[in-house]
Amino acid sequence: MAVDYAAQILEGSHRAAARLISWLEDEDERAYECMKKLYPHTGRAYVLGITGSPGAGKSTLTNGLAREIRKSGLKVGIVAVDPSSPFTGGALLGDRVRMSELAEDPDIYIRSMATRGFLGGMAKAAADVVKVLDALGKDVVLIETVGVGQDEVDIVGVADTTCVVLVPGLGDAIQSMKAGIMEIADVFVINKADRPGADMLCAETCSRIEMDAHLRERGWLAPVKKTVAVEAEGIDELWLAIEDHRKFLLESGRFYQNRRERISREALRMIHAELFRVVREQLEKSGRLEAAVEKLMNKELDPYTLMRETVTEWLSSSRCERRHDEDTQS
């Protein structure tokens, strides 16, 4: 008898969630039937992204935030995205090991994920893993990204609130002004604020925020909070700032608007990925891909014509298949 992992997850089984997440990471076909059952039970969890440069103390900050959130009686899920091991493809740093104390709390679920070459600081399956933790009954899901500087903007495609972590002495004042970072931050965190240069970094960040506010109307002015995560200093004030942003989203109507936009992007991304998989599979099985590459190498064919001909042929083939199915049913 097949195990109904979806039902077990809805009942709060961490073991079933771990199995499904592994399937999602491996792109196992068994995952999709489970996800179809879980999807109607998602959308309740608040998703918080923690991003920033490597060495900014994101793991310690995530640890502290999880503890602070638990004081409110809320259940927490943590997705810690690590660099990939070049040998196994698995998570290299293993944040679950570093957060071992949190793992003892039955209302906290921690999962380390490898990027597996996926850019933007996120793992490919991260958005689906958030849905699993949502269905598992977690009230808040924290996503700690791998830390890749100004390219790390994919988190906004998943998180309701994004915290950008800066630290004195790492050139973050310059880093924060690069394209992408200022735009994605809902809350700025100056971590390791006991270090020299923290006040200057805070002042420069505030100045940049004010400058940005004059250039565009955003409705929300990102606050700057100082923390010393290793000493648990400032974590309570950071959580209050995150709560303030959540209230702003709900009261302004942007919470619903943002989630609608994310669902739209995700749907298109999934359709794109599946179409790419189907077309590529057809081209490889028929041997046409190798033949086309040979023609491209010899300049007998250009990639633009190949693209249009492939899409036109695929659409024509799909229409023929649909007509055949309709005739068969009638």
Secondary structure, DSSP 8 states (H G I E B T S, - for coil): ----HHHHHHTT-HHHHHHHHHHHHTT-THHHHHHHHHGGG-S-SEEEEEEESTTS-HHHHHHHHHHHHHTTT--EEEEEEE-B-TTTSSBSS-HHHHTHHHHTSTTEEEEEEE-TT-SSSS-TTHHHHHHHHHHTT-SEEEEE----GGG--GGGGT-SEEEEEE-TTTTHHHHTTSTTHHHH-SEEEE-STTSTTHHHHHHHHHHHHHHHHHHS--S----EEE-BGGGTBSHHHHHHHHHHHHHHHHHHTHHHHHHHHHHHHHHHHHHHHHHHHHHHHHHHHHTHHHHHHHHHHTTSS-HHHHHHHHHHHHHHHHHHHHHHHHHHH-
